[in-house]
Amino acid sequence: METKKENLLSASQVFFSVLMGAMNVGQATPYVEAFSMARAAAATIFSIIDRVPEVEGKTDLLHWHSYYICSYILDRLLFH
């Protein structure tokens, strides 16, 4: 009689564990879509960064630019 009780308890624990796991997977699926959208946006950004410019610069202008160091300060930048 003792083994039947243990088997019933084990079976119910396994059933509810599988049920909770399936519920957690169901709750996580909307976030998979957000990750795929972010990956697509990042691919677009990186393709723009890696693009070779169509305008060819002159060597004397490039040499003139090499003397200056540019720095940008972004203060109070908000993303909505």
mmCIF file as gemmi writes it, N, C-alpha and C atoms, coordinates in Angstrom:
data_model
loop_
_atom_site.group_PDB
_atom_site.id
_atom_site.type_symbol
_atom_site.label_atom_id
_atom_site.label_alt_id
_atom_site.label_comp_id
_atom_site.label_asym_id
_atom_site.label_entity_id
_atom_site.label_seq_id
_atom_site.pdbx_PDB_ins_code
_atom_site.Cartn_x
_atom_site.Cartn_y
_atom_site.Cartn_z
_atom_site.occupancy
_atom_site.B_iso_or_equiv
_atom_site.pdbx_formal_charge
_atom_site.auth_seq_id
_atom_site.auth_asym_id
_atom_site.pdbx_PDB_model_num
ATOM 1 N N . MET Axp A 1 ? 0.814 -1.191 0 1 0 ? 1 A 1
ATOM 2 C CA . MET Axp A 1 ? 0 0 0 1 0 ? 1 A 1
ATOM 3 C C . MET Axp A 1 ? 0.862 1.261 0 1 0 ? 1 A 1
ATOM 4 N N . GLU Axp A 2 ? 1.997 1.184 0.678 1 0 ? 2 A 1
ATOM 5 C CA . GLU Axp A 2 ? 2.898 2.329 0.775 1 0 ? 2 A 1
ATOM 6 C C . GLU Axp A 2 ? 3.468 2.715 -0.598 1 0 ? 2 A 1
ATOM 7 N N . THR Axp A 3 ? 3.767 1.76 -1.432 1 0 ? 3 A 1
ATOM 8 C CA . THR Axp A 3 ? 4.351 2.058 -2.734 1 0 ? 3 A 1
ATOM 9 C C . THR Axp A 3 ? 3.336 2.707 -3.675 1 0 ? 3 A 1
ATOM 10 N N . LYS Axp A 4 ? 2.057 2.354 -3.571 1 0 ? 4 A 1
ATOM 11 C CA . LYS Axp A 4 ? 1.038 2.978 -4.418 1 0 ? 4 A 1
ATOM 12 C C . LYS Axp A 4 ? 0.908 4.465 -4.096 1 0 ? 4 A 1
ATOM 13 N N . LYS Axp A 5 ? 0.995 4.805 -2.789 1 0 ? 5 A 1
ATOM 14 C CA . LYS Axp A 5 ? 0.921 6.2 -2.391 1 0 ? 5 A 1
ATOM 15 C C . LYS Axp A 5 ? 2.111 6.979 -2.927 1 0 ? 5 A 1
ATOM 16 N N . GLU Axp A 6 ? 3.276 6.38 -2.805 1 0 ? 6 A 1
ATOM 17 C CA . GLU Axp A 6 ? 4.488 7.043 -3.29 1 0 ? 6 A 1
ATOM 18 C C . GLU Axp A 6 ? 4.445 7.226 -4.799 1 0 ? 6 A 1
ATOM 19 N N . ASN Axp A 7 ? 3.96 6.227 -5.523 1 0 ? 7 A 1
ATOM 20 C CA . ASN Axp A 7 ? 3.862 6.337 -6.975 1 0 ? 7 A 1
ATOM 21 C C . ASN Axp A 7 ? 2.864 7.425 -7.377 1 0 ? 7 A 1
ATOM 22 N N . LEU Axp A 8 ? 1.737 7.522 -6.654 1 0 ? 8 A 1
ATOM 23 C CA . LEU Axp A 8 ? 0.749 8.536 -6.95 1 0 ? 8 A 1
ATOM 24 C C . LEU Axp A 8 ? 1.303 9.93 -6.663 1 0 ? 8 A 1
ATOM 25 N N . LEU Axp A 9 ? 2.039 10.094 -5.574 1 0 ? 9 A 1
ATOM 26 C CA . LEU Axp A 9 ? 2.649 11.381 -5.254 1 0 ? 9 A 1
ATOM 27 C C . LEU Axp A 9 ? 3.713 11.758 -6.28 1 0 ? 9 A 1
ATOM 28 N N . SER Axp A 10 ? 4.526 10.8 -6.677 1 0 ? 10 A 1
ATOM 29 C CA . SER Axp A 10 ? 5.554 11.071 -7.679 1 0 ? 10 A 1
ATOM 30 C C . SER Axp A 10 ? 4.929 11.449 -9.015 1 0 ? 10 A 1
ATOM 31 N N . ALA Axp A 11 ? 3.88 10.752 -9.387 1 0 ? 11 A 1
ATOM 32 C CA . ALA Axp A 11 ? 3.216 11.051 -10.659 1 0 ? 11 A 1
ATOM 33 C C . ALA Axp A 11 ? 2.59 12.435 -10.634 1 0 ? 11 A 1
ATOM 34 N N . SER Axp A 12 ? 1.979 12.818 -9.519 1 0 ? 12 A 1
ATOM 35 C CA . SER Axp A 12 ? 1.379 14.149 -9.445 1 0 ? 12 A 1
ATOM 36 C C . SER Axp A 12 ? 2.455 15.231 -9.436 1 0 ? 12 A 1
ATOM 37 N N . GLN Axp A 13 ? 3.582 14.982 -8.78 1 0 ? 13 A 1
ATOM 38 C CA . GLN Axp A 13 ? 4.674 15.951 -8.797 1 0 ? 13 A 1
ATOM 39 C C . GLN Axp A 13 ? 5.228 16.129 -10.21 1 0 ? 13 A 1
ATOM 40 N N . VAL Axp A 14 ? 5.384 15.052 -10.939 1 0 ? 14 A 1
ATOM 41 C CA . VAL Axp A 14 ? 5.881 15.125 -12.309 1 0 ? 14 A 1
ATOM 42 C C . VAL Axp A 14 ? 4.877 15.856 -13.191 1 0 ? 14 A 1
ATOM 43 N N . PHE Axp A 15 ? 3.596 15.554 -13.027 1 0 ? 15 A 1
ATOM 44 C CA . PHE Axp A 15 ? 2.559 16.205 -13.83 1 0 ? 15 A 1
ATOM 45 C C . PHE Axp A 15 ? 2.565 17.714 -13.612 1 0 ? 15 A 1
ATOM 46 N N . PHE Axp A 16 ? 2.572 18.15 -12.347 1 0 ? 16 A 1
ATOM 47 C CA . PHE Axp A 16 ? 2.549 19.583 -12.076 1 0 ? 16 A 1
ATOM 48 C C . PHE Axp A 16 ? 3.855 20.265 -12.451 1 0 ? 16 A 1
ATOM 49 N N . SER Axp A 17 ? 4.957 19.558 -12.384 1 0 ? 17 A 1
ATOM 50 C CA . SER Axp A 17 ? 6.234 20.133 -12.827 1 0 ? 17 A 1
ATOM 51 C C . SER Axp A 17 ? 6.219 20.38 -14.335 1 0 ? 17 A 1
ATOM 52 N N . VAL Axp A 18 ? 5.719 19.421 -15.094 1 0 ? 18 A 1
ATOM 53 C CA . VAL Axp A 18 ? 5.621 19.583 -16.547 1 0 ? 18 A 1
ATOM 54 C C . VAL Axp A 18 ? 4.631 20.688 -16.887 1 0 ? 18 A 1
ATOM 55 N N . LEU Axp A 19 ? 3.531 20.771 -16.148 1 0 ? 19 A 1
ATOM 56 C CA . LEU Axp A 19 ? 2.532 21.802 -16.368 1 0 ? 19 A 1
ATOM 57 C C . LEU Axp A 19 ? 3.112 23.195 -16.107 1 0 ? 19 A 1
ATOM 58 N N . MET Axp A 20 ? 3.853 23.366 -15.03 1 0 ? 20 A 1
ATOM 59 C CA . MET Axp A 20 ? 4.47 24.659 -14.717 1 0 ? 20 A 1
ATOM 60 C C . MET Axp A 20 ? 5.548 25.016 -15.738 1 0 ? 20 A 1
ATOM 61 N N . GLY Axp A 21 ? 6.319 24.029 -16.186 1 0 ? 21 A 1
ATOM 62 C CA . GLY Axp A 21 ? 7.33 24.283 -17.215 1 0 ? 21 A 1
ATOM 63 C C . GLY Axp A 21 ? 6.709 24.74 -18.516 1 0 ? 21 A 1
ATOM 64 N N . ALA Axp A 22 ? 5.613 24.11 -18.913 1 0 ? 22 A 1
ATOM 65 C CA . ALA Axp A 22 ? 4.927 24.513 -20.139 1 0 ? 22 A 1
ATOM 66 C C . ALA Axp A 22 ? 4.347 25.915 -20.006 1 0 ? 22 A 1
ATOM 67 N N . MET Axp A 23 ? 3.849 26.25 -18.829 1 0 ? 23 A 1
ATOM 68 C CA . MET Axp A 23 ? 3.305 27.59 -18.614 1 0 ? 23 A 1
ATOM 69 C C . MET Axp A 23 ? 4.415 28.642 -18.679 1 0 ? 23 A 1
ATOM 70 N N . ASN Axp A 24 ? 5.58 28.342 -18.132 1 0 ? 24 A 1
ATOM 71 C CA . ASN Axp A 24 ? 6.699 29.281 -18.191 1 0 ? 24 A 1
ATOM 72 C C . ASN Axp A 24 ? 7.197 29.48 -19.619 1 0 ? 24 A 1
ATOM 73 N N . VAL Axp A 25 ? 7.217 28.42 -20.404 1 0 ? 25 A 1
ATOM 74 C CA . VAL Axp A 25 ? 7.617 28.55 -21.81 1 0 ? 25 A 1
ATOM 75 C C . VAL Axp A 25 ? 6.6 29.406 -22.556 1 0 ? 25 A 1
ATOM 76 N N . GLY Axp A 26 ? 5.33 29.235 -22.264 1 0 ? 26 A 1
ATOM 77 C CA . GLY Axp A 26 ? 4.297 30.038 -22.9 1 0 ? 26 A 1
ATOM 78 C C . GLY Axp A 26 ? 4.403 31.508 -22.549 1 0 ? 26 A 1
ATOM 79 N N . GLN Axp A 27 ? 4.82 31.808 -21.325 1 0 ? 27 A 1
ATOM 80 C CA . GLN Axp A 27 ? 4.965 33.201 -20.921 1 0 ? 27 A 1
ATOM 81 C C . GLN Axp A 27 ? 6.217 33.829 -21.502 1 0 ? 27 A 1
ATOM 82 N N . ALA Axp A 28 ? 7.217 33.044 -21.878 1 0 ? 28 A 1
ATOM 83 C CA . ALA Axp A 28 ? 8.474 33.577 -22.395 1 0 ? 28 A 1
ATOM 84 C C . ALA Axp A 28 ? 8.452 33.801 -23.902 1 0 ? 28 A 1
ATOM 85 N N . THR Axp A 29 ? 7.498 33.242 -24.614 1 0 ? 29 A 1
ATOM 86 C CA . THR Axp A 29 ? 7.508 33.346 -26.074 1 0 ? 29 A 1
ATOM 87 C C . THR Axp A 29 ? 7.352 34.771 -26.616 1 0 ? 29 A 1
ATOM 88 N N . PRO Axp A 30 ? 6.608 35.684 -25.991 1 0 ? 30 A 1
ATOM 89 C CA . PRO Axp A 30 ? 6.563 37.05 -26.546 1 0 ? 30 A 1
ATOM 90 C C . PRO Axp A 30 ? 7.93 37.728 -26.546 1 0 ? 30 A 1
ATOM 91 N N . TYR Axp A 31 ? 8.776 37.371 -25.606 1 0 ? 31 A 1
ATOM 92 C CA . TYR Axp A 31 ? 10.094 37.994 -25.537 1 0 ? 31 A 1
ATOM 93 C C . TYR Axp A 31 ? 11.022 37.488 -26.633 1 0 ? 31 A 1
ATOM 94 N N . VAL Axp A 32 ? 10.756 36.314 -27.158 1 0 ? 32 A 1
ATOM 95 C CA . VAL Axp A 32 ? 11.545 35.805 -28.282 1 0 ? 32 A 1
ATOM 96 C C . VAL Axp A 32 ? 11.323 36.701 -29.498 1 0 ? 32 A 1
ATOM 97 N N . GLU Axp A 33 ? 10.105 37.17 -29.686 1 0 ? 33 A 1
ATOM 98 C CA . GLU Axp A 33 ? 9.811 38.08 -30.793 1 0 ? 33 A 1
ATOM 99 C C . GLU Axp A 33 ? 10.567 39.4 -30.622 1 0 ? 33 A 1
ATOM 100 N N . ALA Axp A 34 ? 10.644 39.885 -29.391 1 0 ? 34 A 1
ATOM 101 C CA . ALA Axp A 34 ? 11.376 41.133 -29.136 1 0 ? 34 A 1
ATOM 102 C C . ALA Axp A 34 ? 12.86 40.954 -29.441 1 0 ? 34 A 1
ATOM 103 N N . PHE Axp A 35 ? 13.432 39.81 -29.096 1 0 ? 35 A 1
ATOM 104 C CA . PHE Axp A 35 ? 14.836 39.55 -29.41 1 0 ? 35 A 1
ATOM 105 C C . PHE Axp A 35 ? 15.077 39.484 -30.916 1 0 ? 35 A 1
ATOM 106 N N . SER Axp A 36 ? 14.149 38.89 -31.648 1 0 ? 36 A 1
ATOM 107 C CA . SER Axp A 36 ? 14.334 38.806 -33.102 1 0 ? 36 A 1
ATOM 108 C C . SER Axp A 36 ? 14.204 40.187 -33.747 1 0 ? 36 A 1
ATOM 109 N N . MET Axp A 37 ? 13.314 41.034 -33.219 1 0 ? 37 A 1
ATOM 110 C CA . MET Axp A 37 ? 13.2 42.395 -33.745 1 0 ? 37 A 1
ATOM 111 C C . MET Axp A 37 ? 14.459 43.201 -33.442 1 0 ? 37 A 1
ATOM 112 N N . ALA Axp A 38 ? 15.012 43.025 -32.26 1 0 ? 38 A 1
ATOM 113 C CA . ALA Axp A 38 ? 16.25 43.735 -31.904 1 0 ? 38 A 1
ATOM 114 C C . ALA Axp A 38 ? 17.41 43.258 -32.763 1 0 ? 38 A 1
ATOM 115 N N . ARG Axp A 39 ? 17.444 41.978 -33.05 1 0 ? 39 A 1
ATOM 116 C CA . ARG Axp A 39 ? 18.518 41.441 -33.904 1 0 ? 39 A 1
ATOM 117 C C . ARG Axp A 39 ? 18.42 42.008 -35.318 1 0 ? 39 A 1
ATOM 118 N N . ALA Axp A 40 ? 17.197 42.133 -35.836 1 0 ? 40 A 1
ATOM 119 C CA . ALA Axp A 40 ? 17.017 42.704 -37.172 1 0 ? 40 A 1
ATOM 120 C C . ALA Axp A 40 ? 17.426 44.17 -37.192 1 0 ? 40 A 1
ATOM 121 N N . ALA Axp A 41 ? 17.084 44.911 -36.134 1 0 ? 41 A 1
ATOM 122 C CA . ALA Axp A 41 ? 17.476 46.32 -36.063 1 0 ? 41 A 1
ATOM 123 C C . ALA Axp A 41 ? 18.989 46.451 -35.971 1 0 ? 41 A 1
ATOM 124 N N . ALA Axp A 42 ? 19.627 45.581 -35.2 1 0 ? 42 A 1
ATOM 125 C CA . ALA Axp A 42 ? 21.086 45.624 -35.083 1 0 ? 42 A 1
ATOM 126 C C . ALA Axp A 42 ? 21.747 45.288 -36.417 1 0 ? 42 A 1
ATOM 127 N N . ALA Axp A 43 ? 21.183 44.36 -37.158 1 0 ? 43 A 1
ATOM 128 C CA . ALA Axp A 43 ? 21.739 44.022 -38.468 1 0 ? 43 A 1
ATOM 129 C C . ALA Axp A 43 ? 21.681 45.221 -39.411 1 0 ? 43 A 1
ATOM 130 N N . THR Axp A 44 ? 20.58 45.968 -39.356 1 0 ? 44 A 1
ATOM 131 C CA . THR Axp A 44 ? 20.462 47.17 -40.184 1 0 ? 44 A 1
ATOM 132 C C . THR Axp A 44 ? 21.496 48.215 -39.79 1 0 ? 44 A 1
ATOM 133 N N . ILE Axp A 45 ? 21.661 48.405 -38.492 1 0 ? 45 A 1
ATOM 134 C CA . ILE Axp A 45 ? 22.634 49.394 -38.007 1 0 ? 45 A 1
ATOM 135 C C . ILE Axp A 45 ? 24.048 49.002 -38.397 1 0 ? 45 A 1
ATOM 136 N N . PHE Axp A 46 ? 24.395 47.723 -38.217 1 0 ? 46 A 1
ATOM 137 C CA . PHE Axp A 46 ? 25.747 47.289 -38.551 1 0 ? 46 A 1
ATOM 138 C C . PHE Axp A 46 ? 26.01 47.324 -40.048 1 0 ? 46 A 1
ATOM 139 N N . SER Axp A 47 ? 24.979 47.106 -40.859 1 0 ? 47 A 1
ATOM 140 C CA . SER Axp A 47 ? 25.182 47.216 -42.307 1 0 ? 47 A 1
ATOM 141 C C . SER Axp A 47 ? 25.453 48.661 -42.703 1 0 ? 47 A 1
ATOM 142 N N . ILE Axp A 48 ? 24.827 49.605 -42.011 1 0 ? 48 A 1
ATOM 143 C CA . ILE Axp A 48 ? 25.1 51.017 -42.284 1 0 ? 48 A 1
ATOM 144 C C . ILE Axp A 48 ? 26.511 51.38 -41.839 1 0 ? 48 A 1
ATOM 145 N N . ILE Axp A 49 ? 26.932 50.873 -40.698 1 0 ? 49 A 1
ATOM 146 C CA . ILE Axp A 49 ? 28.278 51.169 -40.196 1 0 ? 49 A 1
ATOM 147 C C . ILE Axp A 49 ? 29.352 50.588 -41.116 1 0 ? 49 A 1
ATOM 148 N N . ASP Axp A 50 ? 29.13 49.385 -41.622 1 0 ? 50 A 1
ATOM 149 C CA . ASP Axp A 50 ? 30.123 48.712 -42.461 1 0 ? 50 A 1
ATOM 150 C C . ASP Axp A 50 ? 30.124 49.178 -43.907 1 0 ? 50 A 1
ATOM 151 N N . ARG Axp A 51 ? 29.174 49.998 -44.286 1 0 ? 51 A 1
ATOM 152 C CA . ARG Axp A 51 ? 29.056 50.455 -45.672 1 0 ? 51 A 1
ATOM 153 C C . ARG Axp A 51 ? 30.252 51.322 -46.07 1 0 ? 51 A 1
ATOM 154 N N . VAL Axp A 52 ? 30.717 51.134 -47.272 1 0 ? 52 A 1
ATOM 155 C CA . VAL Axp A 52 ? 31.804 51.948 -47.817 1 0 ? 52 A 1
ATOM 156 C C . VAL Axp A 52 ? 31.182 53.208 -48.397 1 0 ? 52 A 1
ATOM 157 N N . PRO Axp A 53 ? 31.679 54.394 -48.026 1 0 ? 53 A 1
ATOM 158 C CA . PRO Axp A 53 ? 31.066 55.627 -48.526 1 0 ? 53 A 1
ATOM 159 C C . PRO Axp A 53 ? 31.276 55.79 -50.032 1 0 ? 53 A 1
ATOM 160 N N . GLU Axp A 54 ? 30.277 56.397 -50.669 1 0 ? 54 A 1
ATOM 161 C CA . GLU Axp A 54 ? 30.351 56.601 -52.108 1 0 ? 54 A 1
ATOM 162 C C . GLU Axp A 54 ? 31.22 57.803 -52.466 1 0 ? 54 A 1
ATOM 163 N N . VAL Axp A 55 ? 31.398 58.728 -51.565 1 0 ? 55 A 1
ATOM 164 C CA . VAL Axp A 55 ? 32.178 59.928 -51.817 1 0 ? 55 A 1
ATOM 165 C C . VAL Axp A 55 ? 33.64 59.609 -51.534 1 0 ? 55 A 1
ATOM 166 N N . GLU Axp A 56 ? 34.475 59.892 -52.495 1 0 ? 56 A 1
ATOM 167 C CA . GLU Axp A 56 ? 35.906 59.655 -52.313 1 0 ? 56 A 1
ATOM 168 C C . GLU Axp A 56 ? 36.553 60.943 -51.836 1 0 ? 56 A 1
ATOM 169 N N . GLY Axp A 57 ? 37.254 60.861 -50.729 1 0 ? 57 A 1
ATOM 170 C CA . GLY Axp A 57 ? 37.904 62.04 -50.185 1 0 ? 57 A 1
ATOM 171 C C . GLY Axp A 57 ? 39.259 62.27 -50.835 1 0 ? 57 A 1
ATOM 172 N N . LYS Axp A 58 ? 39.718 63.493 -50.77 1 0 ? 58 A 1
ATOM 173 C CA . LYS Axp A 58 ? 41.044 63.815 -51.292 1 0 ? 58 A 1
ATOM 174 C C . LYS Axp A 58 ? 42.079 63.551 -50.204 1 0 ? 58 A 1
ATOM 175 N N . THR Axp A 59 ? 43.265 63.191 -50.606 1 0 ? 59 A 1
ATOM 176 C CA . THR Axp A 59 ? 44.287 62.839 -49.629 1 0 ? 59 A 1
ATOM 177 C C . THR Axp A 59 ? 44.734 64.028 -48.796 1 0 ? 59 A 1
ATOM 178 N N . ASP Axp A 60 ? 44.759 65.239 -49.379 1 0 ? 60 A 1
ATOM 179 C CA . ASP Axp A 60 ? 45.186 66.387 -48.585 1 0 ? 60 A 1
ATOM 180 C C . ASP Axp A 60 ? 44.143 66.747 -47.526 1 0 ? 60 A 1
ATOM 181 N N . LEU Axp A 61 ? 42.874 66.519 -47.813 1 0 ? 61 A 1
ATOM 182 C CA . LEU Axp A 61 ? 41.841 66.75 -46.801 1 0 ? 61 A 1
ATOM 183 C C . LEU Axp A 61 ? 41.921 65.727 -45.678 1 0 ? 61 A 1
ATOM 184 N N . LEU Axp A 62 ? 42.204 64.5 -46.049 1 0 ? 62 A 1
ATOM 185 C CA . LEU Axp A 62 ? 42.35 63.464 -45.029 1 0 ? 62 A 1
ATOM 186 C C . LEU Axp A 62 ? 43.56 63.747 -44.149 1 0 ? 62 A 1
ATOM 187 N N . HIS Axp A 63 ? 44.624 64.23 -44.752 1 0 ? 63 A 1
ATOM 188 C CA . HIS Axp A 63 ? 45.811 64.562 -43.982 1 0 ? 63 A 1
ATOM 189 C C . HIS Axp A 63 ? 45.526 65.734 -43.036 1 0 ? 63 A 1
ATOM 190 N N . TRP Axp A 64 ? 44.765 66.718 -43.514 1 0 ? 64 A 1
ATOM 191 C CA . TRP Axp A 64 ? 44.403 67.858 -42.685 1 0 ? 64 A 1
ATOM 192 C C . TRP Axp A 64 ? 43.526 67.426 -41.508 1 0 ? 64 A 1
ATOM 193 N N . HIS Axp A 65 ? 42.643 66.452 -41.738 1 0 ? 65 A 1
ATOM 194 C CA . HIS Axp A 65 ? 41.752 65.965 -40.689 1 0 ? 65 A 1
ATOM 195 C C . HIS Axp A 65 ? 42.49 65.146 -39.635 1 0 ? 65 A 1
ATOM 196 N N . SER Axp A 66 ? 43.601 64.583 -39.972 1 0 ? 66 A 1
ATOM 197 C CA . SER Axp A 66 ? 44.286 63.706 -39.025 1 0 ? 66 A 1
ATOM 198 C C . SER Axp A 66 ? 44.895 64.468 -37.852 1 0 ? 66 A 1
ATOM 199 N N . TYR Axp A 67 ? 44.986 65.782 -37.934 1 0 ? 67 A 1
ATOM 200 C CA . TYR Axp A 67 ? 45.549 66.562 -36.834 1 0 ? 67 A 1
ATOM 201 C C . TYR Axp A 67 ? 44.54 66.837 -35.728 1 0 ? 67 A 1
ATOM 202 N N . TYR Axp A 68 ? 43.282 66.653 -35.986 1 0 ? 68 A 1
ATOM 203 C CA . TYR Axp A 68 ? 42.248 67.008 -35.022 1 0 ? 68 A 1
ATOM 204 C C . TYR Axp A 68 ? 41.63 65.76 -34.413 1 0 ? 68 A 1
ATOM 205 N N . ILE Axp A 69 ? 41.37 65.851 -33.142 1 0 ? 69 A 1
ATOM 206 C CA . ILE Axp A 69 ? 40.698 64.763 -32.431 1 0 ? 69 A 1
ATOM 207 C C . ILE Axp A 69 ? 39.316 65.278 -32.046 1 0 ? 69 A 1
ATOM 208 N N . CYS Axp A 70 ? 38.312 64.546 -32.427 1 0 ? 70 A 1
ATOM 209 C CA . CYS Axp A 70 ? 36.945 64.956 -32.137 1 0 ? 70 A 1
ATOM 210 C C . CYS Axp A 70 ? 36.423 64.168 -30.94 1 0 ? 70 A 1
ATOM 211 N N . SER Axp A 71 ? 35.705 64.848 -30.098 1 0 ? 71 A 1
ATOM 212 C CA . SER Axp A 71 ? 35.028 64.163 -29.001 1 0 ? 71 A 1
ATOM 213 C C . SER Axp A 71 ? 33.619 64.724 -28.892 1 0 ? 71 A 1
ATOM 214 N N . TYR Axp A 72 ? 32.699 63.874 -28.569 1 0 ? 72 A 1
ATOM 215 C CA . TYR Axp A 72 ? 31.304 64.263 -28.463 1 0 ? 72 A 1
ATOM 216 C C . TYR Axp A 72 ? 30.841 64.043 -27.034 1 0 ? 72 A 1
ATOM 217 N N . ILE Axp A 73 ? 30.121 64.996 -26.496 1 0 ? 73 A 1
ATOM 218 C CA . ILE Axp A 73 ? 29.541 64.875 -25.174 1 0 ? 73 A 1
ATOM 219 C C . ILE Axp A 73 ? 28.031 64.893 -25.341 1 0 ? 73 A 1
ATOM 220 N N . LEU Axp A 74 ? 27.4 63.823 -24.924 1 0 ? 74 A 1
ATOM 221 C CA . LEU Axp A 74 ? 25.946 63.732 -25.007 1 0 ? 74 A 1
ATOM 222 C C . LEU Axp A 74 ? 25.396 63.957 -23.601 1 0 ? 74 A 1
ATOM 223 N N . ASP Axp A 75 ? 24.805 65.118 -23.406 1 0 ? 75 A 1
ATOM 224 C CA . ASP Axp A 75 ? 24.274 65.479 -22.098 1 0 ? 75 A 1
ATOM 225 C C . ASP Axp A 75 ? 22.754 65.526 -22.181 1 0 ? 75 A 1
ATOM 226 N N . ARG Axp A 76 ? 22.115 64.974 -21.194 1 0 ? 76 A 1
ATOM 227 C CA . ARG Axp A 76 ? 20.654 64.918 -21.115 1 0 ? 76 A 1
ATOM 228 C C . ARG Axp A 76 ? 20.04 64.257 -22.353 1 0 ? 76 A 1
ATOM 229 N N . LEU Axp A 77 ? 20.546 63.114 -22.7 1 0 ? 77 A 1
ATOM 230 C CA . LEU Axp A 77 ? 20.061 62.364 -23.854 1 0 ? 77 A 1
ATOM 231 C C . LEU Axp A 77 ? 18.987 61.416 -23.379 1 0 ? 77 A 1
ATOM 232 N N . LEU Axp A 78 ? 17.815 61.515 -23.966 1 0 ? 78 A 1
ATOM 233 C CA . LEU Axp A 78 ? 16.681 60.696 -23.559 1 0 ? 78 A 1
ATOM 234 C C . LEU Axp A 78 ? 16.204 59.848 -24.729 1 0 ? 78 A 1
ATOM 235 N N . PHE Axp A 79 ? 15.886 58.607 -24.451 1 0 ? 79 A 1
ATOM 236 C CA . PHE Axp A 79 ? 15.309 57.707 -25.451 1 0 ? 79 A 1
ATOM 237 C C . PHE Axp A 79 ? 13.883 57.411 -25.047 1 0 ? 79 A 1
ATOM 238 N N . HIS Axp A 80 ? 12.97 57.506 -26.004 1 0 ? 80 A 1
ATOM 239 C CA . HIS Axp A 80 ? 11.562 57.233 -25.718 1 0 ? 80 A 1
ATOM 240 C C . HIS Axp A 80 ? 11.105 56.056 -26.526 1 0 ? 80 A 1
